[in-house]
Amino acid sequence: MAKIKRVRRRSGRRLFKGLVFLAICGAILGFFVYVPFFTLKEIKLIGAEKITVEDILKVGDIYIGEPIFELETDKVTTRLSNDLRIESVTVRRIVPNSLEVVIKERKPLATIVCDYGYLDLDKNGKIIDSYKNLREMKIPMITGAQIKDKYIGDDIDNELVKQILEFLQKLNAESLNKLSEVAIAAEDYIVAYTDTEKAVQIRIGKLERLDEKAHLVDDFLRDLDKNPHEVEYVDFNYTAPFIKLAR
């Protein structure tokens, strides 16, 4: 009987110690989760140009003052990733009271005509904006193809347009700003036009040797303003570029 009582007493003590331990852990956890020192006070937004901290709070469904350890960063990341303006995002806590959000925004690379107006496309062919009246934007318009039954958030399925986007993203930003149009003159022949008082035709030809042709276009557009002669067109369709001067 004495041994049984000792076992029961030891078991009772162990249970009591276990409950005390859990209570202490719970108190510590509650301290870190709920004390004001560990509540969200700041969003550190990195990489944004148009998206604001207010956008992050709204889209991410978070608010200043909530316990930082209750924030589920994976869920916040998923919510932000679903925003069409955001191409990629990473979210992490910075103890004691900050949330770091690093984003890469989607940017329009070209405009194209659709059956109800115009569409802005990003580098991957995703439609990121639509409108009825043409806007004045520093991005080229793709002509010679029309997108039908596509809306914001959709991906285009025109392979030739995708190839043009692939070529355009190889150009530097300054070159893109100097192009007004990229025309599909034929199924395998592309022509671009400069955004100048008298447009200069840039014959790109077949969409092959894209890196080489993009480099040539960059060089040509960079030196165009310095050229003392008026250029009618330049042809990069062949391995040896040809420049035709205006008469």
Phi and psi in degrees as GROMACS dihedral restraints (atoms count N, CA, C in turn):
[ dihedral_restraints ]
;  ai    aj    ak    al  type     phi  dphi    fc
    3     4     5     6     1   -62.2    20    10
    4     5     6     7     1   -40.3    20    10
    6     7     8     9     1   -65.3    20    10
    7     8     9    10     1   -40.6    20    10
    9    10    11    12     1   -62.6    20    10
   10    11    12    13     1   -41.1    20    10
   12    13    14    15     1   -64.5    20    10
   13    14    15    16     1   -40.9    20    10
   15    16    17    18     1   -62.3    20    10
   16    17    18    19     1   -41.3    20    10
   18    19    20    21     1   -62.5    20    10
   19    20    21    22     1   -42.7    20    10
   21    22    23    24     1   -64.8    20    10
   22    23    24    25     1   -40.4    20    10
   24    25    26    27     1   -64.5    20    10
   25    26    27    28     1   -41.2    20    10
   27    28    29    30     1   -65.6    20    10
   28    29    30    31     1   -40.9    20    10
   30    31    32    33     1   -63.1    20    10
   31    32    33    34     1   -41.1    20    10
   33    34    35    36     1   -64.0    20    10
   34    35    36    37     1   -40.5    20    10
   36    37    38    39     1   -65.0    20    10
   37    38    39    40     1   -42.6    20    10
   39    40    41    42     1   -62.0    20    10
   40    41    42    43     1   -41.9    20    10
   42    43    44    45     1   -63.5    20    10
   43    44    45    46     1   -42.2    20    10
   45    46    47    48     1   -63.8    20    10
   46    47    48    49     1   -45.0    20    10
   48    49    50    51     1   -62.5    20    10
   49    50    51    52     1   -39.1    20    10
   51    52    53    54     1   -63.0    20    10
   52    53    54    55     1   -42.3    20    10
   54    55    56    57     1   -66.2    20    10
   55    56    57    58     1   -39.9    20    10
   57    58    59    60     1   -63.0    20    10
   58    59    60    61     1   -43.1    20    10
   60    61    62    63     1   -60.4    20    10
   61    62    63    64     1   -45.8    20    10
   63    64    65    66     1   -62.9    20    10
   64    65    66    67     1   -39.0    20    10
   66    67    68    69     1   -63.9    20    10
   67    68    69    70     1   -41.7    20    10
   69    70    71    72     1   -64.8    20    10
   70    71    72    73     1   -44.5    20    10
   72    73    74    75     1   -60.9    20    10
   73    74    75    76     1   -42.8    20    10
   75    76    77    78     1   -63.2    20    10
   76    77    78    79     1   -39.4    20    10
   78    79    80    81     1   -65.2    20    10
   79    80    81    82     1   -41.7    20    10
   81    82    83    84     1   -64.7    20    10
   82    83    84    85     1   -45.2    20    10
   84    85    86    87     1   -61.2    20    10
   85    86    87    88     1   -44.8    20    10
   87    88    89    90     1   -61.7    20    10
   88    89    90    91     1   -36.7    20    10
   90    91    92    93     1   -61.6    20    10
   91    92    93    94     1   -48.0    20    10
   93    94    95    96     1   -70.2    20    10
   94    95    96    97     1   -31.2    20    10
   96    97    98    99     1   -81.5    20    10
   97    98    99   100     1   -40.9    20    10
   99   100   101   102     1  -108.4    20    10
  100   101   102   103     1   -14.7    20    10
  102   103   104   105     1   -68.1    20    10
  103   104   105   106     1   146.4    20    10
  105   106   107   108     1   -56.9    20    10
  106   107   108   109     1   -28.0    20    10
  108   109   110   111     1   -61.2    20    10
  109   110   111   112     1   -28.3    20    10
  111   112   113   114     1  -109.7    20    10
  112   113   114   115     1    36.7    20    10
  114   115   116   117     1  -107.9    20    10
  115   116   117   118     1   152.9    20    10
  117   118   119   120     1   -67.3    20    10
  118   119   120   121     1   124.0    20    10
  120   121   122   123     1  -122.0    20    10
  121   122   123   124     1   -17.6    20    10
  123   124   125   126     1  -149.7    20    10
  124   125   126   127     1   139.4    20    10
  126   127   128   129     1  -106.9    20    10
  127   128   129   130     1   117.9    20    10
  129   130   131   132     1   -94.8    20    10
  130   131   132   133     1   101.6    20    10
  132   133   134   135     1   -96.6    20    10
  133   134   135   136     1   121.0    20    10
  135   136   137   138     1  -120.8    20    10
  136   137   138   139     1   133.8    20    10
  138   139   140   141     1    92.1    20    10
  139   140   141   142     1    -1.4    20    10
  141   142   143   144     1   -86.6    20    10
  142   143   144   145     1   143.2    20    10
  144   145   146   147     1  -115.2    20    10
  145   146   147   148     1   -42.8    20    10
  147   148   149   150     1  -112.1    20    10
  148   149   150   151     1   -31.3    20    10
  150   151   152   153     1   -74.7    20    10
  151   152   153   154     1   136.3    20    10
  153   154   155   156     1  -107.1    20    10
  154   155   156   157     1   170.2    20    10
  156   157   158   159     1   -61.5    20    10
  157   158   159   160     1   -37.5    20    10
  159   160   161   162     1   -61.3    20    10
  160   161   162   163     1   -38.4    20    10
  162   163   164   165     1   -62.6    20    10
  163   164   165   166     1   -42.5    20    10
  165   166   167   168     1   -62.8    20    10
  166   167   168   169     1   -43.9    20    10
  168   169   170   171     1   -62.1    20    10
  169   170   171   172     1   -43.8    20    10
  171   172   173   174     1   -70.1    20    10
  172   173   174   175     1   -51.8    20    10
  174   175   176   177     1   -69.2    20    10
  175   176   177   178     1   -38.5    20    10
  177   178   179   180     1   -78.3    20    10
  178   179   180   181     1    -7.1    20    10
  180   181   182   183     1    56.1    20    10
  181   182   183   184     1    49.8    20    10
  183   184   185   186     1  -127.5    20    10
  184   185   186   187     1   162.5    20    10
  186   187   188   189     1  -146.2    20    10
  187   188   189   190     1   147.1    20    10
  189   190   191   192     1   -64.1    20    10
  190   191   192   193     1   131.3    20    10
  192   193   194   195     1   106.0    20    10
  193   194   195   196     1   -10.2    20    10
  195   196   197   198     1   -81.2    20    10
  196   197   198   199     1   151.5    20    10
  198   199   200   201     1   -57.8    20    10
  199   200   201   202     1   127.2    20    10
  201   202   203   204     1   -67.3    20    10
  202   203   204   205     1   -29.5    20    10
  204   205   206   207     1   -80.7    20    10
  205   206   207   208     1    -9.0    20    10
  207   208   209   210     1   -88.5    20    10
  208   209   210   211     1   -11.9    20    10
  210   211   212   213     1   -70.0    20    10
  211   212   213   214     1   122.6    20    10
  213   214   215   216     1   -94.8    20    10
  214   215   216   217     1    99.1    20    10
  216   217   218   219     1   -62.4    20    10
  217   218   219   220     1   -30.6    20    10
  219   220   221   222     1   -67.2    20    10
  220   221   222   223     1   -37.1    20    10
  222   223   224   225     1   -71.7    20    10
  223   224   225   226     1   -38.6    20    10
  225   226   227   228     1   -62.1    20    10
  226   227   228   229     1   -42.2    20    10
  228   229   230   231     1   -60.5    20    10
  229   230   231   232     1   -43.2    20    10
  231   232   233   234     1   -62.9    20    10
  232   233   234   235     1   -44.1    20    10
  234   235   236   237     1   -62.2    20    10
  235   236   237   238     1   -44.7    20    10
  237   238   239   240     1   -67.8    20    10
  238   239   240   241     1   -35.5    20    10
  240   241   242   243     1   -64.8    20    10
  241   242   243   244     1   -25.2    20    10
  243   244   245   246     1   -78.7    20    10
  244   245   246   247     1    -8.8    20    10
  246   247   248   249     1   -78.0    20    10
  247   248   249   250     1   125.6    20    10
  249   250   251   252     1   -63.0    20    10
  250   251   252   253     1   -23.6    20    10
  252   253   254   255     1   -75.2    20    10
  253   254   255   256     1   -14.3    20    10
  255   256   257   258     1  -107.4    20    10
  256   257   258   259     1   123.0    20    10
  258   259   260   261     1   -83.2    20    10
  259   260   261   262     1   -43.1    20    10
  261   262   263   264     1  -151.3    20    10
  262   263   264   265     1   155.0    20    10
  264   265   266   267     1  -154.7    20    10
  265   266   267   268     1   143.9    20    10
  267   268   269   270     1  -129.3    20    10
  268   269   270   271     1   141.7    20    10
  270   271   272   273     1  -129.7    20    10
  271   272   273   274     1   133.8    20    10
  273   274   275   276     1  -149.0    20    10
  274   275   276   277     1   148.7    20    10
  276   277   278   279     1   -76.0    20    10
  277   278   279   280     1   144.7    20    10
  279   280   281   282     1  -123.6    20    10
  280   281   282   283     1   102.8    20    10
  282   283   284   285     1   -65.4    20    10
  283   284   285   286     1   136.0    20    10
  285   286   287   288     1   -99.8    20    10
  286   287   288   289     1   -15.5    20    10
  288   289   290   291     1  -148.7    20    10
  289   290   291   292     1    26.8    20    10
  291   292   293   294     1  -126.7    20    10
  292   293   294   295     1   157.5    20    10
  294   295   296   297     1  -128.3    20    10
  295   296   297   298     1   122.9    20    10
  297   298   299   300     1   -96.2    20    10
  298   299   300   301     1   125.5    20    10
  300   301   302   303     1  -122.4    20    10
  301   302   303   304     1   113.8    20    10
  303   304   305   306     1  -107.2    20    10
  304   305   306   307     1   119.0    20    10
  306   307   308   309     1  -125.7    20    10
  307   308   309   310     1   156.2    20    10
  309   310   311   312     1  -121.8    20    10
  310   311   312   313     1   116.7    20    10
  312   313   314   315     1   -81.0    20    10
  313   314   315   316     1   147.9    20    10
  315   316   317   318     1   -72.8    20    10
  316   317   318   319     1   139.3    20    10
  318   319   320   321     1  -125.5    20    10
  319   320   321   322     1   140.0    20    10
  321   322   323   324     1   -68.7    20    10
  322   323   324   325     1   133.1    20    10
  324   325   326   327     1  -105.8    20    10
  325   326   327   328     1   -31.3    20    10
  327   328   329   330     1  -158.3    20    10
  328   329   330   331     1   160.0    20    10
  330   331   332   333     1  -111.8    20    10
  331   332   333   334     1   148.7    20    10
  333   334   335   336     1  -144.5    20    10
  334   335   336   337     1   151.3    20    10
  336   337   338   339     1   -75.6    20    10
  337   338   339   340     1   140.6    20    10
  339   340   341   342     1  -126.4    20    10
  340   341   342   343     1  -178.5    20    10
  342   343   344   345     1   -74.5    20    10
  343   344   345   346     1    -6.7    20    10
  345   346   347   348     1  -131.1    20    10
  346   347   348   349     1    10.9    20    10
  348   349   350   351     1   153.8    20    10
  349   350   351   352     1  -119.8    20    10
  351   352   353   354     1  -137.0    20    10
  352   353   354   355     1   152.6    20    10
  354   355   356   357     1  -127.4    20    10
  355   356   357   358     1   141.6    20    10
  357   358   359   360     1   -99.2    20    10
  358   359   360   361     1   131.9    20    10
  360   361   362   363     1  -113.9    20    10
  361   362   363   364     1   142.2    20    10
  363   364   365   366     1   -90.1    20    10
  364   365   366   367     1  -175.2    20    10
  366   367   368   369     1   -65.5    20    10
  367   368   369   370     1   -21.7    20    10
  369   370   371   372     1   -95.1    20    10
  370   371   372   373     1     2.6    20    10
  372   373   374   375     1    84.2    20    10
  373   374   375   376     1    17.0    20    10
  375   376   377   378     1   -87.2    20    10
  376   377   378   379     1   137.0    20    10
  378   379   380   381     1   -81.1    20    10
  379   380   381   382     1   116.9    20    10
  381   382   383   384     1  -110.8    20    10
  382   383   384   385     1    -5.7    20    10
  384   385   386   387     1  -163.6    20    10
  385   386   387   388     1   155.6    20    10
  387   388   389   390     1  -145.1    20    10
  388   389   390   391     1   149.7    20    10
  390   391   392   393     1  -162.4    20    10
  391   392   393   394     1   157.8    20    10
  393   394   395   396     1   -84.9    20    10
  394   395   396   397     1   -39.8    20    10
  396   397   398   399     1  -103.3    20    10
  397   398   399   400     1   137.0    20    10
  399   400   401   402     1   -64.3    20    10
  400   401   402   403     1   134.6    20    10
  402   403   404   405     1   -99.2    20    10
  403   404   405   406     1   158.3    20    10
  405   406   407   408     1   -90.0    20    10
  406   407   408   409     1   104.1    20    10
  408   409   410   411     1  -131.3    20    10
  409   410   411   412     1   152.2    20    10
  411   412   413   414     1   -86.8    20    10
  412   413   414   415     1    47.1    20    10
  414   415   416   417     1  -135.1    20    10
  415   416   417   418     1   148.9    20    10
  417   418   419   420     1   -73.5    20    10
  418   419   420   421     1   155.6    20    10
  420   421   422   423     1  -101.0    20    10
  421   422   423   424     1   135.1    20    10
  423   424   425   426     1   -90.8    20    10
  424   425   426   427     1   121.4    20    10
  426   427   428   429     1  -117.6    20    10
  427   428   429   430     1   162.4    20    10
  429   430   431   432     1    95.2    20    10
  430   431   432   433     1    -0.9    20    10
  432   433   434   435     1  -144.7    20    10
  433   434   435   436     1   147.3    20    10
  435   436   437   438     1  -130.5    20    10
  436   437   438   439     1   135.2    20    10
  438   439   440   441     1   -95.9    20    10
  439   440   441   442     1   130.0    20    10
  441   442   443   444     1  -119.5    20    10
  442   443   444   445     1   147.1    20    10
  444   445   446   447     1    55.8    20    10
  445   446   447   448     1    38.6    20    10
  447   448   449   450     1  -125.3    20    10
  448   449   450   451     1   145.9    20    10
  450   451   452   453     1  -137.2    20    10
  451   452   453   454     1   175.3    20    10
  453   454   455   456     1   -53.5    20    10
  454   455   456   457     1   130.1    20    10
  456   457   458   459     1    97.6    20    10
  457   458   459   460     1   -17.5    20    10
  459   460   461   462     1   -79.1    20    10
  460   461   462   463     1   160.4    20    10
  462   463   464   465     1  -106.6    20    10
  463   464   465   466     1   135.4    20    10
  465   466   467   468     1   -73.2    20    10
  466   467   468   469     1   155.5    20    10
  468   469   470   471     1  -120.6    20    10
  469   470   471   472     1    12.0    20    10
  471   472   473   474     1   -81.5    20    10
  472   473   474   475     1   111.5    20    10
  474   475   476   477     1   -65.5    20    10
  475   476   477   478     1   -35.2    20    10
  477   478   479   480     1   -67.8    20    10
  478   479   480   481     1   -40.4    20    10
  480   481   482   483     1   -64.4    20    10
  481   482   483   484     1   -38.8    20    10
  483   484   485   486     1   -61.5    20    10
  484   485   486   487     1   -38.9    20    10
  486   487   488   489     1   -65.7    20    10
  487   488   489   490     1   -38.8    20    10
  489   490   491   492     1   -63.4    20    10
  490   491   492   493     1   -42.8    20    10
  492   493   494   495     1   -62.4    20    10
  493   494   495   496     1   -38.7    20    10
  495   496   497   498     1   -61.5    20    10
  496   497   498   499     1   -40.1    20    10
  498   499   500   501     1   -68.1    20    10
  499   500   501   502     1   -45.0    20    10
  501   502   503   504     1   -61.6    20    10
  502   503   504   505     1   -35.9    20    10
  504   505   506   507     1   -73.7    20    10
  505   506   507   508     1    -9.2    20    10
  507   508   509   510     1   -84.0    20    10
  508   509   510   511     1   -15.8    20    10
  510   511   512   513     1   -79.5    20    10
  511   512   513   514     1   154.1    20    10
  513   514   515   516     1   -79.5    20    10
  514   515   516   517     1   166.0    20    10
  516   517   518   519     1   -61.0    20    10
  517   518   519   520     1   -37.4    20    10
  519   520   521   522     1   -63.7    20    10
  520   521   522   523     1   -40.0    20    10
  522   523   524   525     1   -66.2    20    10
  523   524   525   526     1   -42.6    20    10
  525   526   527   528     1   -58.3    20    10
  526   527   528   529     1   -39.6    20    10
  528   529   530   531     1   -67.0    20    10
  529   530   531   532     1   -19.0    20    10
  531   532   533   534     1   -96.2    20    10
  532   533   534   535     1    -0.5    20    10
  534   535   536   537     1  -103.2    20    10
  535   536   537   538     1   134.1    20    10
  537   538   539   540     1  -101.8    20    10
  538   539   540   541     1   -26.4    20    10
  540   541   542   543     1  -154.3    20    10
  541   542   543   544     1   144.7    20    10
  543   544   545   546     1  -125.9    20    10
  544   545   546   547     1   111.7    20    10
  546   547   548   549     1  -104.2    20    10
  547   548   549   550     1   136.8    20    10
  549   550   551   552     1   -88.0    20    10
  550   551   552   553     1    94.6    20    10
  552   553   554   555     1   -74.8    20    10
  553   554   555   556     1   -32.8    20    10
  555   556   557   558     1  -151.0    20    10
  556   557   558   559     1   173.8    20    10
  558   559   560   561     1   -57.9    20    10
  559   560   561   562     1   -31.2    20    10
  561   562   563   564     1  -126.3    20    10
  562   563   564   565     1    29.1    20    10
  564   565   566   567     1  -140.9    20    10
  565   566   567   568     1   121.6    20    10
  567   568   569   570     1  -116.4    20    10
  568   569   570   571     1   137.3    20    10
  570   571   572   573     1  -129.6    20    10
  571   572   573   574     1   134.2    20    10
  573   574   575   576     1  -111.9    20    10
  574   575   576   577     1   158.4    20    10
  576   577   578   579     1  -131.0    20    10
  577   578   579   580     1   140.1    20    10
  579   580   581   582     1   -80.0    20    10
  580   581   582   583     1   152.3    20    10
  582   583   584   585     1   -91.1    20    10
  583   584   585   586     1    65.8    20    10
  585   586   587   588     1  -125.0    20    10
  586   587   588   589     1   169.6    20    10
  588   589   590   591     1   -55.4    20    10
  589   590   591   592     1   -43.6    20    10
  591   592   593   594     1  -116.6    20    10
  592   593   594   595     1   107.9    20    10
  594   595   596   597     1   -61.3    20    10
  595   596   597   598     1   136.3    20    10
  597   598   599   600     1  -102.3    20    10
  598   599   600   601     1   133.2    20    10
  600   601   602   603     1   -85.4    20    10
  601   602   603   604     1   130.7    20    10
  603   604   605   606     1  -114.4    20    10
  604   605   606   607     1   108.0    20    10
  606   607   608   609     1   -86.0    20    10
  607   608   609   610     1   104.4    20    10
  609   610   611   612     1   -86.0    20    10
  610   611   612   613     1   -32.5    20    10
  612   613   614   615     1    76.7    20    10
  613   614   615   616     1  -140.1    20    10
  615   616   617   618     1   -69.5    20    10
  616   617   618   619     1   146.7    20    10
  618   619   620   621     1   -83.5    20    10
  619   620   621   622     1    72.8    20    10
  621   622   623   624     1  -137.6    20    10
  622   623   624   625     1   164.3    20    10
  624   625   626   627     1    50.3    20    10
  625   626   627   628     1    47.8    20    10
  627   628   629   630     1   -62.3    20    10
  628   629   630   631     1   -42.4    20    10
  630   631   632   633     1   -61.1    20    10
  631   632   633   634     1   -44.9    20    10
  633   634   635   636     1   -64.0    20    10
  634   635   636   637     1   -46.5    20    10
  636   637   638   639     1   -68.0    20    10
  637   638   639   640     1   -36.6    20    10
  639   640   641   642     1   -62.8    20    10
  640   641   642   643     1   -40.5    20    10
  642   643   644   645     1   -63.3    20    10
  643   644   645   646     1   -41.9    20    10
  645   646   647   648     1   -64.3    20    10
  646   647   648   649     1   -42.2    20    10
  648   649   650   651     1   -64.2    20    10
  649   650   651   652     1   -43.0    20    10
  651   652   653   654     1   -57.7    20    10
  652   653   654   655     1   -48.1    20    10
  654   655   656   657     1   -63.6    20    10
  655   656   657   658     1   -43.5    20    10
  657   658   659   660     1   -62.8    20    10
  658   659   660   661     1   -47.0    20    10
  660   661   662   663     1   -68.9    20    10
  661   662   663   664     1   -32.8    20    10
  663   664   665   666     1   -65.5    20    10
  664   665   666   667     1   -37.3    20    10
  666   667   668   669     1   -96.1    20    10
  667   668   669   670     1    -1.6    20    10
  669   670   671   672     1   -60.7    20    10
  670   671   672   673     1   -43.3    20    10
  672   673   674   675     1   -67.3    20    10
  673   674   675   676     1   -25.1    20    10
  675   676   677   678     1   -87.6    20    10
  676   677   678   679     1   -12.2    20    10
  678   679   680   681     1   -69.9    20    10
  679   680   681   682     1   121.4    20    10
  681   682   683   684     1   -72.8    20    10
  682   683   684   685     1   -13.4    20    10
  684   685   686   687     1  -106.0    20    10
  685   686   687   688     1   144.2    20    10
  687   688   689   690     1   -76.9    20    10
  688   689   690   691     1   128.9    20    10
  690   691   692   693     1   -99.6    20    10
  691   692   693   694     1   131.8    20    10
  693   694   695   696     1   -85.4    20    10
  694   695   696   697     1   -49.4    20    10
  696   697   698   699     1  -159.1    20    10
  697   698   699   700     1   162.3    20    10
  699   700   701   702     1  -128.7    20    10
  700   701   702   703     1   140.3    20    10
  702   703   704   705     1  -118.7    20    10
  703   704   705   706     1   113.3    20    10
  705   706   707   708     1  -107.7    20    10
  706   707   708   709     1    16.7    20    10
  708   709   710   711     1   -70.2    20    10
  709   710   711   712     1   -26.5    20    10
  711   712   713   714     1  -109.2    20    10
  712   713   714   715     1   167.0    20    10
  714   715   716   717     1   -64.7    20    10
  715   716   717   718     1   -27.7    20    10
  717   718   719   720     1  -103.0    20    10
  718   719   720   721     1   105.6    20    10
  720   721   722   723     1   -60.3    20    10
  721   722   723   724     1   147.3    20    10
  723   724   725   726     1  -129.5    20    10
  724   725   726   727     1   130.5    20    10
  726   727   728   729     1  -113.9    20    10
  727   728   729   730     1   124.5    20    10
  729   730   731   732     1  -102.3    20    10
  730   731   732   733     1   118.5    20    10
  732   733   734   735     1   -84.5    20    10
  733   734   735   736     1   146.6    20    10
  735   736   737   738     1   -72.9    20    10
  736   737   738   739     1   149.2    20    10
